[in-house]
Amino acid sequence: MASPEFEDGPEGPLAGHPGQLRPLTGELVAAVLASRGHVVHVDPDGDLVGRWDDSLIWFLRVGAAAELLQVRTVTAPTFPIEYVPALHEFCNAWNHDRLWPKAFVHVDDDGRARVCGEVITDLERGVTPHQLDRLLGCGISTGCQLAVEVGRLPGGVVA
């Protein structure tokens, strides 16, 4: 696939040669998402988050130098605590059959369980806008696939 065309001002995060590695920054992530027409906002913790259907997807930079990109999907349905064994079974099957996203069960403080997914990439040496576009696209598309499958599980409630 040819590198996508990014429009940016001469000083913007997408400026410069398209093959040049850039440090992973929140501004670069936001610019690549915006170039694809995705609407995201900054949450109170300073993290980027967007809504895809009923699910939320966070775009986090983690690690000692914020060099790891984590695309985390929080699927919409919540489940009563007694569904946790079935949710673990679902996640184990998902992780066995697919590479992305890694699926796991999270129990909220209120005792409701939900399935989350994440794609994590180490970008310590930098990333081009094209590479970042592909990584974000992978995280979003596979997170949405996970959300669809979780939505089909019995016992889930979307608030």
Summary of the structure (lengths in Angstrom):
residues: 159
radius of gyration: 16.8
end to end distance: 39.2
largest distance: 55.0
contacts: 465
relative contact order: 0.20
helix: 31%
strand: 28%
